[in-house]
Amino acid sequence: MFDLLKIDKLFLLMEKKYIDAVVIGPSNTLEFLTGFNPVGCERFQALVIIRDRQYFYICNLIYAEDMKRWFTKAAPFYIWNDGQGFHETLKKAVMDFDLVGKTIALGESIRAVDLIDMKSIFQCKFVNGVNLLEELRIIKTEQDLDKMRMAARLADEVMDDLTRFIKPGMTEKEIKVKIEELFIEKGAEGLSFSPIVACGTNNSRPHYRENSGVVAKKDVLLLDFGCRYQGFCSDISRTFFIGSISKEEERIYTIAREAQSAAVLSAKEGARCCDVDRQARECIERHNMGHYFLNRTGHGIGFDVHEAPYINGNNIRCLEKGMVFSIEPGICIPGKVGMRVEDIVAVNHQGKTEILNQFTREIVIIK
């Protein structure tokens, strides 16, 4: 079922940007607009939204029954089969809707090989539609915020449960499996991304994925995970200490936590994203550790775990009511240790800065 309010907002954005049509393949953007996200594969399918308030859906025959059941009479269907390919069917739709020679924006999930084929069919100007579609999703409604608050609460609960589950001798893989089990038990739709479980020196790599480590006494353990709840994502990071904490580890963690607090305090309505990033960066630089701050301070979050607004040094966009984003400055010393504290923060519709995560940011030692 189409969300007509969101579709109307997209129409207005298209008029403002002089975009004649937007092509959206299977993706979180498609789910955001329609409530449905079909499985994407090599068979071309897409929702095409046209500026004069028309749309159509094109897909392979094997998906036709599912799509018709979902969209009912909301959009005309153009069905192709494996024997003929999608080219002639798409060409007919393009002619029916007078799209030849127009400006067409492409969503993030349209494959490059399909773009090459579409160029010969549309004979038009293709443009990157990612920014247009991110603008559609950058401001959350109060209902959206309630869902994100719930997603954050589930992440807090799982983090709390893990502090009692984790023991020396466990593998990173065991902990990763437990994270997913806990989210499903608590009613989440699933994970928002593959969890990062990094012990020992593995946490010095910001997006470590191997899950080959074993938790040992005196380790630093970094956890970074989230879930999806009614379409919306959560994302939280915490750094734990196994058995004990050294003075140097305490110093590094305190710097990372202070940098996060400084950024959160500056994340007010009207603040520029680059200035929020600067607050975290300057805090770490004052301790002569700026060269170990490898990542941006944060990223927007919503239907995707990474979306606009991006909290980095180049983004001059000002924060507005309804924007939701992470604050997660980190310190990564290659081959030694990595630490960060991450929370999801919103500028709510009362214009107040609201931290969605409530799990403690104090030092936690797991015995």
C-alpha positions as CSV (number, residue, x, y, z in Angstrom):
1,M,0.0,0.0,0.0
2,F,1.4,3.4,-1.0
3,D,2.0,6.0,1.7
4,L,0.3,8.8,-0.1
5,L,1.7,11.5,2.2
6,K,5.3,10.4,1.5
7,I,4.5,10.0,-2.3
8,D,3.2,13.6,-2.3
9,K,6.3,14.8,-0.6
10,L,8.4,13.1,-3.3
11,F,6.3,14.7,-6.1
12,L,7.1,18.1,-4.6
13,L,10.8,17.4,-4.4
14,M,10.8,16.2,-8.0
15,E,9.1,19.5,-9.1
16,K,11.6,21.5,-7.1
17,K,14.6,19.6,-8.7
18,Y,13.1,19.4,-12.2
19,I,13.1,15.6,-12.2
20,D,10.6,14.0,-14.5
21,A,10.7,10.5,-13.1
22,V,12.4,8.5,-10.3
23,V,13.3,4.8,-10.8
24,I,13.3,2.9,-7.4
25,G,14.4,-0.8,-7.3
26,P,14.0,-3.2,-4.4
27,S,15.4,-1.2,-1.4
28,N,14.6,0.3,1.9
29,T,13.5,3.4,0.0
30,L,10.9,1.3,-1.8
31,E,9.7,-0.1,1.6
32,F,9.6,3.4,3.0
33,L,7.2,4.5,0.3
34,T,5.1,1.4,-0.1
35,G,5.6,-0.8,3.0
36,F,6.9,-3.6,0.8
37,N,10.5,-4.6,-0.1
38,P,10.7,-7.4,-2.6
39,V,13.8,-9.6,-2.9
40,G,16.2,-8.0,-5.3
41,C,18.1,-10.2,-7.9
42,E,19.4,-10.0,-11.4
43,R,15.8,-9.8,-12.8
44,F,15.0,-6.1,-13.3
45,Q,12.1,-4.7,-11.3
46,A,11.3,-1.1,-10.2
47,L,8.7,1.3,-9.2
48,V,8.8,4.3,-11.6
49,I,7.2,7.5,-10.1
50,I,6.4,10.3,-12.6
51,R,6.3,14.0,-11.8
52,D,2.7,14.5,-13.1
53,R,1.5,12.2,-10.3
54,Q,1.5,8.9,-12.1
55,Y,3.5,5.7,-11.5
56,F,3.9,2.2,-12.8
57,Y,5.7,-1.0,-11.6
58,I,7.7,-3.3,-13.9
59,C,8.8,-6.8,-12.8
60,N,9.4,-10.3,-13.9
61,L,6.5,-12.8,-14.3
62,I,7.6,-14.8,-11.3
63,Y,7.0,-11.9,-9.0
64,A,3.8,-10.6,-10.6
65,E,1.3,-12.4,-8.3
66,D,3.1,-11.1,-5.1
67,M,3.4,-7.6,-6.4
68,K,-0.2,-7.3,-7.6
69,R,-1.4,-8.6,-4.2
70,W,0.6,-6.0,-2.5
71,F,0.0,-3.0,-4.7
72,T,-3.6,-3.9,-5.7
73,K,-4.8,-1.1,-8.0
74,A,-2.3,1.5,-6.9
75,A,-0.1,1.3,-10.0
76,P,-0.3,-0.1,-13.5
77,F,1.8,-3.3,-14.0
78,Y,4.2,-4.1,-16.8
79,I,5.2,-7.8,-16.7
80,W,8.1,-9.4,-18.6
81,N,9.3,-13.0,-18.7
82,D,12.7,-14.7,-18.9
83,G,12.2,-15.6,-22.5
84,Q,11.8,-12.0,-23.7
85,G,13.9,-9.9,-21.3
86,F,12.7,-6.6,-19.8
87,H,13.8,-4.3,-22.6
88,E,10.7,-4.4,-24.8
89,T,8.3,-4.2,-21.9
90,L,10.2,-1.2,-20.4
91,K,10.2,0.5,-23.8
92,K,6.4,0.2,-24.0
93,A,6.0,1.7,-20.5
94,V,8.4,4.5,-21.5
95,M,6.3,5.3,-24.6
96,D,3.0,5.0,-22.7
97,F,4.1,7.5,-20.1
98,D,5.9,9.8,-22.6
99,L,9.3,9.5,-20.8
100,V,11.6,9.6,-23.9
101,G,14.1,12.4,-23.6
102,K,13.2,13.3,-20.0
103,T,15.3,13.7,-16.8
104,I,15.3,10.5,-14.9
105,A,16.6,10.0,-11.3
106,L,17.9,6.6,-10.3
107,G,17.7,5.2,-6.8
108,E,20.6,3.5,-5.0
109,S,19.7,-0.1,-5.9
110,I,19.5,0.2,-9.7
111,R,22.4,-1.9,-11.1
112,A,25.0,-0.3,-13.4
113,V,24.3,-3.1,-16.0
114,D,20.6,-2.2,-16.0
115,L,21.5,1.5,-16.4
116,I,23.4,0.7,-19.5
117,D,20.4,-1.1,-21.0
118,M,18.0,1.7,-19.9
119,K,20.1,4.4,-21.6
120,S,19.2,2.9,-25.0
121,I,15.5,2.6,-24.1
122,F,14.8,6.0,-22.4
123,Q,17.2,8.1,-24.6
124,C,17.1,10.6,-21.8
125,K,19.3,12.2,-19.1
126,F,20.0,10.1,-16.1
127,V,20.9,11.7,-12.8
128,N,21.8,10.4,-9.4
129,G,18.6,10.2,-7.3
130,V,20.2,9.2,-4.0
131,N,20.3,12.8,-2.6
132,L,16.7,13.3,-3.7
133,L,15.5,10.2,-2.0
134,E,17.6,10.9,1.1
135,E,15.9,14.3,1.4
136,L,12.6,12.5,1.4
137,R,13.6,10.5,4.4
138,I,15.8,12.9,6.4
139,I,13.0,14.4,8.5
140,K,11.2,11.8,10.7
141,T,7.6,12.3,11.8
142,E,6.6,11.9,15.5
143,Q,5.3,8.4,14.6
144,D,8.7,7.6,13.1
145,L,10.5,8.8,16.2
146,D,8.3,6.6,18.4
147,K,9.4,3.6,16.4
148,M,13.0,4.6,16.6
149,R,12.7,5.1,20.4
150,M,11.5,1.5,20.6
151,A,14.3,0.2,18.4
152,A,16.8,2.0,20.6
153,R,15.2,0.6,23.7
154,L,15.5,-2.9,22.3
155,A,19.2,-2.3,21.6
156,D,19.7,-1.0,25.2
157,E,18.0,-4.2,26.6
158,V,20.2,-6.5,24.5
159,M,23.3,-4.6,25.6
160,D,22.3,-5.0,29.2
161,D,21.6,-8.7,28.7
162,L,25.0,-9.2,27.1
163,T,26.9,-7.8,30.2
164,R,25.6,-10.9,32.1
165,F,26.0,-13.4,29.2
166,I,29.6,-12.6,28.2
167,K,32.4,-14.6,29.9
168,P,36.1,-15.1,29.2
169,G,36.6,-18.0,26.8
170,M,33.6,-17.2,24.7
171,T,34.2,-16.7,21.0
172,E,33.2,-13.5,19.1
173,K,30.9,-15.7,17.0
174,E,29.0,-17.0,20.0
175,I,28.3,-13.5,21.1
176,K,27.2,-12.4,17.7
177,V,24.8,-15.3,17.5
178,K,23.4,-14.4,20.9
179,I,22.8,-10.8,19.8
180,E,20.5,-11.9,17.0
181,E,18.7,-14.4,19.3
182,L,18.0,-11.7,21.9
183,F,16.7,-9.3,19.4
184,I,14.2,-11.8,17.9
185,E,13.1,-12.8,21.4
186,K,12.4,-9.2,22.2
187,G,10.2,-8.6,19.1
188,A,12.6,-7.0,16.6
189,E,12.2,-7.7,12.9
190,G,15.9,-8.6,12.7
191,L,19.3,-7.0,12.7
192,S,19.9,-3.6,11.1
193,F,23.4,-4.7,10.2
194,S,25.8,-7.6,10.9
195,P,27.0,-7.0,14.5
196,I,30.6,-6.1,15.2
197,V,32.0,-8.1,18.1
198,A,35.7,-7.3,18.4
199,C,38.0,-8.3,21.3
200,G,41.8,-8.0,21.8
201,T,43.4,-6.0,19.0
202,N,40.5,-6.7,16.6
203,N,38.7,-3.6,17.8
204,S,41.4,-1.3,16.4
205,R,39.8,-2.0,13.0
206,P,36.6,0.1,13.0
207,H,34.5,-2.3,10.8
208,Y,36.1,-5.6,11.8
209,R,34.0,-8.5,10.6
210,E,35.9,-11.8,10.9
211,N,34.5,-12.9,14.3
212,S,37.5,-15.2,14.8
213,G,38.6,-14.0,18.2
214,V,38.2,-15.5,21.7
215,V,37.4,-13.2,24.7
216,A,40.2,-13.3,27.2
217,K,40.9,-11.7,30.6
218,K,42.2,-8.2,30.4
219,D,40.7,-7.8,26.9
220,V,38.9,-4.7,25.6
221,L,35.7,-5.8,24.0
222,L,33.9,-3.6,21.5
223,L,30.2,-4.3,20.6
224,D,28.4,-2.5,17.8
225,F,24.9,-3.6,16.7
226,G,21.3,-2.7,16.1
227,C,17.9,-4.0,15.1
228,R,15.0,-3.1,12.9
229,Y,11.6,-2.3,14.5
230,Q,8.7,-1.6,12.2
231,G,11.1,-0.7,9.4
232,F,13.3,1.7,11.5
233,C,16.9,0.9,12.6
234,S,18.8,1.3,15.8
235,D,22.6,1.4,16.3
236,I,24.6,1.3,19.5
237,S,28.3,0.8,20.4
238,R,29.8,0.2,23.8
239,T,33.3,-0.7,24.9
240,F,33.7,-3.2,27.8
241,F,36.7,-4.3,29.8
242,I,37.1,-8.0,30.7
243,G,38.2,-8.7,34.3
244,S,40.1,-5.4,34.8
245,I,41.1,-2.1,33.2
246,S,44.5,-0.5,32.9
247,K,45.2,3.1,33.6
248,E,46.0,3.7,29.8
249,E,42.8,2.0,28.8
250,E,40.8,4.1,31.2
251,R,42.5,7.3,29.9
252,I,41.6,6.4,26.2
253,Y,38.1,5.5,27.1
254,T,37.6,8.7,29.1
255,I,38.7,10.8,26.1
256,A,36.4,8.9,23.7
257,R,33.5,9.4,26.1
258,E,34.2,13.1,26.6
259,A,34.4,13.6,22.9
260,Q,31.0,12.0,22.5
261,S,29.5,14.1,25.2
262,A,30.9,17.3,23.6
263,A,29.3,16.4,20.3
264,V,26.0,15.5,21.8
265,L,25.9,18.8,23.7
266,S,26.5,20.7,20.5
267,A,23.9,18.8,18.4
268,K,21.1,21.3,18.7
269,E,18.5,22.6,16.3
270,G,20.3,25.0,13.9
271,A,23.8,23.6,14.5
272,R,25.8,22.7,11.4
273,C,26.8,19.0,11.1
274,C,30.4,20.0,10.5
275,D,30.5,22.0,13.8
276,V,29.1,18.9,15.7
277,D,32.0,16.9,14.2
278,R,34.5,19.6,15.2
279,Q,33.5,19.5,18.8
280,A,34.3,15.8,19.0
281,R,37.5,16.2,16.9
282,E,38.9,19.1,19.0
283,C,38.3,17.2,22.2
284,I,40.3,14.2,21.0
285,E,43.0,16.5,19.5
286,R,43.5,18.3,22.8
287,H,44.7,15.0,24.2
288,N,47.1,14.6,21.2
289,M,45.2,11.6,19.8
290,G,43.6,13.3,16.8
291,H,45.5,11.1,14.4
292,Y,43.7,8.1,15.9
293,F,40.3,9.5,15.2
294,L,39.8,7.7,11.9
295,N,36.0,8.0,11.3
296,R,33.4,10.7,11.1
297,T,31.5,11.6,14.2
298,G,28.2,10.2,13.1
299,H,25.6,9.4,10.4
300,G,21.9,9.7,10.0
301,I,19.7,6.7,10.6
302,G,16.2,5.7,9.7
303,F,15.1,3.0,7.3
304,D,18.8,2.6,6.5
305,V,21.3,2.3,9.2
306,H,23.5,4.9,7.3
307,E,21.6,7.8,5.7
308,A,21.5,11.6,5.8
309,P,22.5,13.7,7.6
310,Y,26.2,12.7,7.9
311,I,28.0,14.2,10.8
312,N,31.4,15.0,9.2
313,G,33.7,17.9,8.7
314,N,32.4,18.8,5.3
315,N,28.7,18.8,5.9
316,I,27.4,22.4,6.4
317,R,23.7,21.2,6.6
318,C,22.0,22.5,9.7
319,L,20.2,20.2,12.1
320,E,16.5,20.4,12.0
321,K,13.5,19.1,14.0
322,G,12.9,15.5,13.1
323,M,16.6,14.6,12.2
324,V,18.0,11.5,13.8
325,F,21.7,10.5,13.7
326,S,24.4,8.7,15.6
327,I,27.2,10.3,17.6
328,E,30.1,7.9,17.8
329,P,33.6,9.4,17.8
330,G,36.2,6.7,18.3
331,I,39.9,6.2,19.0
332,C,41.6,3.5,17.0
333,I,45.3,2.8,17.6
334,P,46.3,0.4,14.8
335,G,47.3,-3.1,16.1
336,K,46.6,-2.1,19.7
337,V,43.1,-1.1,20.6
338,G,39.9,0.7,19.5
339,M,37.2,2.3,21.7
340,R,34.0,4.2,21.0
341,V,30.7,5.0,22.6
342,E,27.8,5.4,20.2
343,D,24.2,6.6,20.8
344,I,21.4,7.6,18.6
345,V,20.4,11.2,19.0
346,A,17.3,13.1,17.7
347,V,16.4,16.7,17.4
348,N,12.8,16.1,18.4
349,H,9.7,18.0,17.3
350,Q,9.9,20.3,20.3
351,G,13.4,21.3,19.1
352,K,15.1,19.5,22.0
353,T,18.2,17.2,21.7
354,E,17.0,13.8,22.8
355,I,19.4,10.8,23.3
356,L,17.4,7.7,22.4
357,N,19.8,5.2,24.0
358,Q,19.9,5.0,27.8
359,F,22.5,2.2,28.4
360,T,25.2,3.5,30.7
361,R,28.3,5.2,29.3
362,E,30.3,4.6,32.5
363,I,33.1,2.1,32.5
364,V,31.8,-1.4,32.7
365,I,34.1,-4.3,33.8
366,I,32.8,-7.7,32.9
367,K,34.0,-10.3,35.4
